[in-house]
Amino acid sequence: MYFEFENTPYYCLDVEVSTPTARGGQTLVRLKMRNLLTRAVFDKTFKASDKFKEPDLERRGFLSLFRLATARTFLTR
């Protein structure tokens, strides 16, 4: 699942839902998520009622032409 948090696109790697044992407690959702810009992975806990926007993403096919020591060259299809 892809979502946007703090104006950054993320991919959800794992979800863990924790329900409260006492009355009036909030259901919490712990996400293991990957930042799609920096590739960093971290855990974050949200309330079950939190809402997120869907990021504006586009999947494209590409062909790897060649790789140098410091760079790669791609051709989009």
C-alpha positions in Angstrom: 0.0 0.0 0.0 1.3 3.4 -1.0 0.4 6.5 1.1 1.6 10.1 1.7 2.7 11.3 5.1 4.1 14.8 5.7 4.2 15.4 2.0 6.4 12.4 1.3 5.4 9.1 -0.4 5.8 5.9 1.6 5.3 2.2 1.0 3.9 0.1 3.9 6.0 -3.0 4.5 4.3 -4.4 7.6 1.2 -3.6 9.8 0.6 -4.4 13.4 -2.7 -3.5 15.1 -2.9 -3.2 18.9 -6.3 -3.0 20.4 -6.7 -1.5 23.9 -7.4 -3.7 26.9 -9.3 -1.0 28.8 -12.4 0.9 27.9 -11.9 4.2 26.2 -8.5 3.2 24.9 -7.6 3.9 21.3 -6.7 1.3 18.8 -3.2 1.9 17.5 -1.6 0.9 14.2 2.1 0.4 14.0 3.5 0.6 10.5 6.9 -0.4 9.1 7.2 1.9 6.2 9.8 2.8 3.5 10.3 6.4 2.3 10.2 6.2 -1.5 12.6 9.2 -1.9 15.4 8.2 0.5 14.7 4.4 0.7 14.9 4.7 4.6 12.9 2.2 6.6 11.4 3.0 10.0 8.5 2.2 12.4 5.8 4.7 13.2 2.6 4.4 15.3 -0.7 6.0 14.2 -4.2 6.1 15.6 -6.6 3.9 13.8 -8.7 6.9 12.9 -5.8 8.7 11.1 -6.3 9.3 7.3 -3.7 9.5 4.6 -3.7 10.8 1.1 -2.7 8.7 -1.9 0.5 9.9 -3.5 0.7 10.8 -7.1 2.9 8.0 -8.4 3.4 6.5 -11.9 4.9 3.1 -12.6 7.1 2.9 -15.7 9.0 0.2 -17.4 12.7 0.8 -18.1 15.6 -0.8 -19.7 19.1 -0.6 -18.2 21.5 0.3 -21.0 24.8 0.3 -19.1 26.5 0.9 -15.8 29.6 2.9 -15.0 31.4 3.0 -11.7 29.4 6.0 -10.4 26.3 6.1 -12.6 23.7 4.1 -14.5 21.9 4.9 -17.8 18.3 3.9 -18.3 15.9 4.0 -21.2 12.2 4.4 -20.5 9.8 2.4 -22.5 
